[in-house]
Amino acid sequence: MDHSWRLGELSAARRAELRGWALLAIGSLAIAGLLALALGLSRTPKVQDWLPWGPHFFYRALVTHVVLSFEVWFLAALGALSAMAAPPCPKGDVLGRIALGLGSLGVALLLIPALADQGEPSLNNYVPVVGHRLFYIGLGVHAAGVALACLRLLPVLRSQRVVPFGIACAGLAYLAALACFLIAWALIPAGTDSDLFNERVFWGGGHVLQLVNTMILMIAWQALSESHFGAGPVPSGLGRAGFAALALFAVVSPLIYLVGGDVLGLEHRQVFTRLLWVGLPLPPLVMGMGLAWKLARGPRDWRSPAFLSWRCRCSSSPSAALPGSFSAWLIPARRPTTTPSSAACNWA
């Protein structure tokens, strides 16, 4: 399964799907920005009196803003990556169109409770929610769409090239995160307080999603390094091992629900925390050190103003994106801020 994943060699159907996922990701960020503006206006004296929403709109809009700007953004990027790496076949193209349709429909459903000013907001970790039926349905529909896109990636796990293999590992990890959400949903007793319910439903799978997000960053590093330097940050065998290690930690995570104690207990919560402590740091650290070494050795395009930027962005030179993405990874933050460039950069 070593077909080309590069933009210039994608079929027309895959290019259309790729554009769809990219528009979904960018559109979600744009809507999240508008919601952020509405958040500020809803707390502005005098102006808030002219808005059609009640006093609880702030938190409903805040939750929707976070989900769109973080969860949907990364998952739509994963959908775009799947369109590039999945084996070319008519059935895969049909599956991709269905996946994109479900992903877009899910985002539309997510917006309704906030705009209608309905539902109780829950500021739980990882995936905050608005306690409204349409919000949960929207999350489920969007998640199902991304899952369908990722199912196409399973054959790519046999690839010998780092980028397609990494994309397949990210897709596998996402399916493991989805399994964690579903298992937790099934295990939590009926009648549990809604805030505790939301916290524990999204706790385990939310940890696994951090592995997915980290792999998306590493895929961007690998692809940009190959494009500019002609080789990845580390030898291909080591790069594949890093992705495989992260995927392995993700795949075993659903077993925690069998051996990790009561799903509502403290021990269960701490097991997932230790999973990230042990499984997450080493692969990106090794690849990041390799990237730093290549950047130090050059060649470097000092003429590009984006080269020393603190943000990863696409430019005429792929080298401009590398230092920005590496710097953003090193800067501590409340949540990851690196933007996956895979949906917008030309890797060909």
Order of alpha helices (4+ residues) and beta strands (2+ residues): alpha-alpha-alpha-alpha-beta-beta-alpha-alpha-alpha-alpha-alpha-alpha-alpha-alpha
